[in-house]
Amino acid sequence: MTDAITDIHTAMNLMRRPGSHMIQTNRMRQSHCYIVPNGGRVDPKIAEQIKAHPQVKGAEDALWPGMSQTWRMR
């Protein structure tokens, strides 16, 4: 996908697929979120909604304790 996912319903449906998760990448002072595999880039506002969703859990796998770079459905 070349365009960002801009619909929360589409993003959550992609997150519900077995083995799917959202990752955050950081490059040159920019942060982007992607739903992998086969999802695509997620609009920053939609990514924040996904992170706040009660069925989504962060892996707390970032460089600093208590921070996440990957999120999955519970």
N, C-alpha and C positions, 0 to 999 in steps of 0.2 A: 504494500500500500504506500502510495506516495503522499497522500493527504493525511492530516491528523484526524483521529477519531474525535468527533465533537458532540457525540450523543451519549449520555450516561447509560441509556438502555442497551445500546450496541456494545459499549465497553463492558458492562456487567455480564452480558450474554457471552462475550469472549472470555471473560474471567471464569465463567462457570464451566468451561470445557475442561475435561480431565487433563491434568498436567500443565495448565496455563497459569501464568503469574505475571505481575507487572514489575518491571525493573526500572530503576532510575540510573541513567548514565550522566556523567559529568565530563565536559570537555570544553576547554578554553572559556571558562567562566560562564558556561551555559549548562543547564540541566534539562534533560529530556526524559520522558517516561515512555516505555514501550510495553505493550502486551505481547508476550512471546509464548509459545511459537505461533506464527501465522496470524498475528493480530495487527500490529502496526503501531505507529507513534500515536500518543494520546495527548490531546490538548491539555495544557497545564491546569485549567480550571476543572476539567473532567478528572484529571489525575488526583487533584485534591479531594474531589467528591468520592472517588474510589477509596482513597486512604481513610476517609472519615466514615465509610459505610460500616455498619455493625457486623457484617459477615466477612469483612476483610481483616486479615491479621498481618502485621509487619513481622519480618523475620529477625529484626534487631541484629542485622549482619553488617552494618556500616562500620567505618573506621572508629567512630566514637561510641562508647557504650550507650545503649538505649535508643540508638538511631537505626533506621532501616534503609535498605536499598532495594529490597524485594518485598512484594506483598502477594498473598494468596488468599483464596476463599477458605473459610474455616471448614 
